[in-house]
Amino acid sequence: MSSGPTPELDLGPDDVDIVDPDAYTERFPHATFQRLRDTDPVSWWEEHDGGKGFWAVTRYDDLLHVSRNVETFSSAQGITLEEMAPADFAARRNMLEYDPPEHTRYRRLVSKPFARREVYAYENAIRLLARTVVEEARDLGGEFDFVDRIAKQLPMRMLGRLLGVPDEDGDWLVERGDALLGNFDPEMTEHPLDLTDTDEFKHIPFRSPAALDLYRYAEEQAALRRANPTDDVITRLLAPTIDGEQITELEFKNFFVLMVSAGNDTTRYTMTAGMKALMEHPDQLAELRDSVLAGNTDLMDSAVEEILRWGTVTMHFRRTATRDTELQGRTIRAGDKVVIWFSSADYDDRQFADPYRFDIHRTPNDHVAFGRLSPHLCLGSQLARMELKVLFEELLPRLSDARLAGPTERLRSNFICGIKRMPVAVGWA
């Protein structure tokens, strides 16, 4: 494995407009968020689209306080910056946009396929898929786009297996998911939020016509399962619980949209961030590869947690204050939007020693990439961890060398932190 000097993490300028999606196309602006954490940890920001503005919560402990205090900081008016009329919001609401006890009911209806025991039962299938994806990349030779040929492939194929849908539908589903989570990026959608008029789509998820395509697809798949139930996630989601409770048609369609977008894109971008970090830290890449060859699983588990912290793909979620309150000396009024920045909290030096150092041995590593100890802890966190672990266990032992082969290209978004292209040059062992 090649070695060389470890590059300094580019922290960017300290004065970017964190609302502007263009502020994230070169790098995540760490220096700006460092300044906010140090001098203005609960800061007020105006919006560009007529929104009423929001409070940005940037420190780790404050984020946990907001996440856990659901009576004061509610998810039930949306988790993105967008402000919606009640009727439009009700039509497109997903599981993340409820508070307990409604959220607890919804989560109970959909959580079983994503429970820890269920995910461990998927490990062999994930490993076989990962091995296939790696071997297909190997057939391409020494240079390829890591995102397209590896990071996109495993989550896409695994999602298809879980949903029980045909493999040939995978690319189509991923394109629709990209249009949803990449809804600020003109490459991902023909209707980028801040560059086109999307008012006609305000009643559907992410204000994107791609959601209508996914609604129709979900309806077709649901009809097939009702006629012929099979052993897949869609069948389980549609089945009543032991108490006779059942997910509604609209809840199913909105949850399906959430699975296709968040269940694929976020894992892809995390895998890419992890591979980039390992290539930029070749000694750690070599150590991790050697530990896999030696059968040591503990280091990979630790590395996965550091990759999750380092990438923190979902940059923020919004809450809405239900009553007047104070945080870090700021008076927050009932109805104010309060935005918790996971990607800032995961680099807070009050919680993480030397946070700009990538370290596969980091412990403790109580990152918030999946939320943390809150009602909205990511439902797919165990599956994402398993996919990351298995991919790198299958990929690293097959590499003798790996490095960037050109500039990366990042998603235009103030919501999702992702690399959409990453050319690599590898040597195969």
C-alpha positions in Angstrom: 0.0 0.0 0.0 1.4 3.4 -1.0 2.2 5.9 1.7 2.8 9.6 1.8 2.1 12.7 3.8 -1.4 12.9 5.2 -3.2 15.9 3.6 -4.5 18.6 5.9 -8.3 18.7 6.0 -9.5 21.8 4.1 -11.6 23.7 6.5 -12.7 26.3 4.0 -13.5 29.9 4.8 -15.1 31.0 8.1 -17.7 33.3 6.7 -19.9 31.3 4.3 -23.7 31.6 4.1 -24.8 28.2 5.5 -28.2 28.5 3.8 -26.6 28.6 0.3 -26.4 25.2 -1.3 -23.4 26.4 -3.4 -21.4 26.8 -0.1 -21.0 23.0 0.0 -19.9 22.2 -3.5 -16.2 22.5 -2.9 -16.0 21.2 0.7 -18.0 21.2 3.9 -17.3 24.6 5.4 -15.8 23.4 8.7 -14.2 26.8 9.6 -17.6 28.5 9.5 -19.2 26.0 11.8 -16.1 26.1 14.1 -16.6 29.8 14.4 -20.3 29.4 15.1 -19.6 26.7 17.8 -17.0 28.9 19.4 -18.7 32.3 19.3 -22.4 32.0 18.3 -23.6 28.4 18.9 -27.3 29.2 18.5 -27.3 31.7 15.7 -30.0 33.3 13.6 -30.1 32.9 9.8 -32.2 34.6 7.2 -33.4 32.5 4.2 -33.3 33.4 0.5 -36.7 32.1 -0.6 -39.0 34.0 1.6 -38.8 31.6 4.5 -39.0 33.2 8.0 -35.5 32.3 9.0 -34.2 29.8 11.6 -31.9 29.2 14.6 -28.8 27.1 13.8 -27.8 24.8 16.7 -24.2 23.8 16.1 -22.8 22.4 19.4 -23.0 18.7 20.2 -24.6 19.0 23.7 -27.2 21.5 22.4 -28.1 19.3 19.5 -28.7 16.4 21.9 -30.9 18.7 24.1 -33.0 19.7 21.1 -33.2 16.1 19.8 -34.4 14.6 23.0 -36.8 17.4 24.1 -39.6 16.6 21.7 -42.2 18.4 23.7 -40.4 21.7 23.1 -38.8 21.0 19.8 -41.3 19.3 17.5 -40.8 17.4 14.2 -44.5 17.6 13.4 -44.2 20.7 11.2 -41.4 19.3 9.0 -37.8 18.3 9.2 -36.5 20.5 6.3 -36.4 24.3 6.1 -39.4 24.4 3.8 -42.5 25.9 5.2 -45.7 24.2 4.1 -49.5 24.7 4.3 -51.1 22.1 6.6 -52.9 20.3 3.8 -49.7 20.0 1.7 -47.7 18.8 4.6 -50.3 16.2 5.6 -50.2 14.7 2.1 -46.5 14.2 2.0 -45.6 13.6 5.7 -43.2 10.7 6.4 -42.3 8.9 9.6 -39.7 11.4 10.6 -42.3 14.2 10.7 -44.3 12.9 13.7 -43.8 13.3 17.4 -44.6 10.7 20.0 -47.0 9.0 20.5 -47.9 9.1 16.7 -44.3 8.6 15.8 -44.0 5.6 18.2 -47.0 4.0 16.5 -45.7 4.6 13.0 -42.2 3.3 13.9 -43.6 0.2 15.5 -45.5 -0.6 12.3 -42.4 -0.4 10.1 -39.4 -1.2 12.3 -39.4 -5.0 12.4 -37.5 -5.5 9.0 -34.8 -3.2 10.2 -34.3 -4.6 13.7 -30.8 -5.7 14.7 -31.7 -9.4 14.6 -33.2 -9.1 11.1 -30.2 -7.2 9.8 -27.7 -9.8 11.0 -29.7 -12.3 9.0 -29.0 -10.3 5.9 -25.2 -10.4 6.3 -24.5 -13.4 4.0 -26.7 -11.8 1.3 -24.9 -8.4 1.7 -21.5 -10.1 1.6 -22.3 -12.0 -1.6 -23.5 -8.7 -3.2 -20.4 -6.8 -2.0 -18.1 -9.5 -3.4 -19.9 -9.4 -6.7 -19.7 -5.5 -6.9 -16.0 -5.6 -6.1 -15.2 -8.3 -8.7 -17.2 -6.3 -11.3 -15.1 -3.2 -10.5 -11.9 -5.3 -10.7 -12.9 -6.3 -14.2 -12.8 -2.6 -15.2 -9.1 -2.5 -14.5 -7.2 0.1 -12.4 -9.2 3.3 -12.9 -12.9 3.9 -12.4 -15.4 6.1 -10.6 -15.8 4.7 -7.1 -19.2 6.2 -6.7 -20.7 4.8 -9.8 -19.0 1.4 -9.8 -18.9 0.5 -6.1 -20.6 2.9 -3.7 -23.9 3.1 -5.7 -24.0 -0.5 -6.5 -24.2 -2.3 -3.2 -26.9 -0.2 -1.5 -28.9 -0.2 -4.7 -28.8 -4.0 -5.1 -29.4 -4.6 -1.4 -32.4 -2.3 -1.4 -33.8 -4.3 -4.3 -33.4 -7.5 -2.4 -35.0 -6.1 0.7 -38.0 -4.7 -1.2 -38.3 -7.8 -3.4 -38.3 -5.8 -6.6 -36.6 -6.8 -9.9 -32.9 -6.1 -10.3 -33.5 -4.3 -13.5 -35.6 -1.7 -11.6 -32.6 -0.7 -9.5 -31.1 2.0 -11.7 -34.5 3.6 -12.2 -35.2 3.6 -8.4 -31.8 5.2 -7.7 -32.4 7.9 -10.3 -35.7 8.8 -8.6 -34.0 8.7 -5.2 -31.2 11.0 -6.4 -33.8 13.5 -7.7 -35.4 13.6 -4.2 -32.3 14.0 -2.0 -30.4 15.9 -4.6 -33.2 18.3 -5.1 -30.9 21.4 -5.1 -28.6 19.9 -7.8 -29.4 20.6 -11.4 -27.6 17.4 -12.4 -29.8 15.3 -10.2 -33.2 16.9 -11.0 -34.8 19.0 -13.7 -36.5 20.9 -10.8 -33.9 22.2 -8.4 -35.6 23.9 -5.5 -33.9 27.3 -5.6 -33.4 27.5 -9.4 -36.9 26.6 -10.7 -40.5 27.1 -9.7 -41.6 23.9 -7.9 -44.8 25.2 -6.5 -46.9 22.7 -8.4 -45.2 19.9 -6.5 -45.5 21.4 -3.0 -47.9 18.6 -1.9 -45.5 15.7 -2.7 -42.2 14.7 -0.9 -39.2 16.9 -1.6 -41.3 19.0 -4.0 -40.2 16.6 -6.7 -42.2 15.0 -9.5 -39.9 11.9 -9.0 -42.0 11.3 -5.9 -45.1 10.8 -8.1 -43.2 8.1 -10.0 -42.3 6.4 -6.8 -45.9 6.6 -5.5 -47.1 4.8 -8.6 -44.4 2.2 -8.3 -45.2 1.7 -4.7 -48.9 1.2 -5.5 -48.1 -1.4 -8.1 -45.8 -3.3 -5.8 -48.4 -3.2 -3.0 -51.0 -4.6 -5.3 -48.7 -7.4 -6.3 -48.0 -8.3 -2.6 -51.7 -8.3 -1.7 -52.4 -10.7 -4.5 -49.3 -12.8 -3.8 -47.5 -12.1 -0.5 -43.8 -12.9 -0.5 -40.9 -12.8 2.0 -39.8 -9.2 1.6 -40.0 -5.8 3.3 -43.0 -4.6 1.3 -45.1 -7.6 2.3 -44.1 -7.1 6.0 -44.9 -3.4 5.9 -48.4 -4.1 4.5 -49.3 -6.9 6.9 -51.3 -6.0 10.0 -49.5 -6.4 13.4 -50.5 -9.0 16.0 -52.9 -6.3 17.4 -54.5 -5.7 14.0 -52.9 -2.3 13.4 -52.0 -1.6 9.8 -50.1 1.1 8.0 -52.3 3.3 5.8 -51.9 3.5 2.0 -50.5 7.1 2.2 -48.2 6.1 5.1 -46.9 3.2 3.0 -46.3 5.3 -0.1 -44.5 8.0 1.9 -42.4 5.5 3.8 -41.5 3.8 0.5 -40.3 7.1 -0.9 -38.2 7.6 2.3 -36.7 4.1 1.9 -35.7 4.6 -1.7 -34.1 7.9 -1.1 -32.6 7.8 2.4 -32.0 4.1 2.3 -29.8 4.3 -0.8 -28.2 7.7 -1.2 -27.0 8.3 2.4 -25.2 4.9 2.5 -23.6 5.6 -0.9 -22.2 8.9 0.2 -20.9 7.5 3.5 -19.1 4.7 1.6 -17.5 7.3 -0.7 -16.5 9.6 2.2 -15.0 6.6 4.0 -13.0 5.4 1.0 -11.7 9.0 0.4 -10.6 9.3 4.0 -8.8 5.9 3.9 -7.0 6.8 0.7 -5.9 10.1 2.2 -4.6 8.2 5.2 -2.8 5.2 3.6 -1.3 4.0 6.8 -4.7 3.5 8.3 -6.0 1.9 5.1 -3.1 -0.6 5.3 -3.7 -1.3 8.9 -7.4 -1.8 8.4 -6.7 -4.1 5.4 -4.2 -6.2 7.4 -6.6 -6.5 10.3 -9.3 -7.9 8.0 -6.8 -10.4 6.6 -6.0 -11.4 10.2 -9.6 -11.9 11.1 -9.8 -9.0 13.5 -13.3 -7.6 13.3 -13.0 -5.1 16.2 -10.9 -2.6 14.2 -13.4 -2.6 11.3 -16.2 -1.9 13.7 -14.3 1.1 15.1 -13.4 2.3 11.6 -17.1 2.2 10.5 -18.0 4.5 13.4 -15.2 6.9 12.4 -16.3 6.9 8.8 -19.9 7.7 9.9 -18.7 10.6 12.0 -16.2 11.8 9.4 -18.9 11.8 6.6 -22.0 12.8 8.5 -24.0 12.8 5.3 -27.3 14.2 6.6 -26.2 17.7 7.6 -29.2 18.9 9.5 -32.8 18.4 10.5 -35.3 21.0 11.5 -37.4 21.2 14.6 -40.1 23.8 15.4 -40.4 25.3 18.9 -43.8 24.6 20.5 -43.3 27.2 23.2 -40.9 30.1 24.2 -37.6 28.8 25.5 -34.0 29.7 25.9 -30.8 28.0 24.6 -27.3 29.4 25.0 -28.8 32.7 26.1 -30.9 33.1 23.0 -34.7 33.5 23.3 -36.4 31.1 21.0 -40.1 31.9 20.4 -42.9 29.4 19.8 -43.1 28.8 16.1 -39.5 29.5 15.4 -37.6 27.0 13.2 -34.6 25.4 15.1 -32.1 23.5 12.9 -29.8 21.0 14.5 -26.5 20.6 12.5 -25.3 17.0 12.9 -22.3 17.8 10.6 -21.2 20.5 13.0 -21.8 18.5 16.2 -19.7 15.6 14.9 -16.7 18.0 14.8 -17.3 19.7 18.1 -14.0 19.6 20.0 -16.0 19.8 23.3 -17.0 16.2 22.5 -14.3 14.8 20.2 -10.6 15.2 20.8 -8.8 16.6 17.7 -12.0 16.3 15.6 -10.3 17.1 12.3 -8.1 14.0 12.6 -9.4 10.9 10.9 -8.7 8.0 13.3 -10.0 4.5 12.9 -9.1 3.8 16.6 -11.1 6.7 17.9 -12.9 5.9 21.2 -15.3 6.8 22.5 -17.0 7.9 19.3 -20.5 8.9 20.2 -21.3 10.6 16.9 -24.7 11.8 15.8 -24.6 10.7 12.2 -27.8 8.6 12.9 -29.2 11.0 15.5 -28.5 9.7 19.0 -30.6 8.4 21.8 -33.7 10.2 20.6 -37.1 9.0 19.3 -35.9 9.7 15.7 -32.8 7.5 15.8 -32.3 6.4 12.2 -34.3 3.2 11.5 -31.8 2.0 9.0 -28.7 2.5 11.1 -27.9 -1.2 11.7 -28.3 -2.0 8.0 -26.1 0.9 7.0 -23.4 -0.2 9.5 -23.6 -3.7 8.1 -23.2 -2.6 4.5 -20.2 -0.4 5.3 -18.5 -3.1 7.3 -19.0 -5.8 4.7 -18.1 -3.6 1.7 -14.7 -2.7 3.2 -14.1 -6.2 4.4 -14.5 -7.4 0.9 -12.8 -4.5 -0.9 -9.6 -3.7 1.2 -8.0 -7.2 1.1 -8.2 -7.1 -2.7 -6.3 -3.8 -3.0 -2.5 -3.3 -3.1 -2.8 0.4 -3.7 -5.6 3.0 -3.9 -5.5 6.7 -4.6 -7.6 9.5 -6.1 -7.2 9.8 -9.8 -8.7 13.2 -10.3 -10.9 15.8 -8.6 -14.0 14.8 -6.8 -17.4 16.4 -7.5 -19.7 17.2 -4.7 -23.5 17.4 -4.5 -25.0 20.9 -4.6 -27.1 20.8 -1.4 -27.4 22.4 2.1 -29.0 19.2 3.4 -27.0 16.2 2.1 -23.2 16.2 2.3 -22.2 13.9 -0.6 -19.5 13.2 -3.2 -21.2 12.3 -6.5 -18.1 11.5 -8.4 -14.7 10.2 -7.2 -12.2 8.9 -9.8 -9.8 6.4 -8.3 -6.7 4.5 -9.4 -6.2 1.1 -7.7 -3.9 -1.8 -7.7 -5.5 -5.1 -7.3 -3.8 -7.7 -5.1 
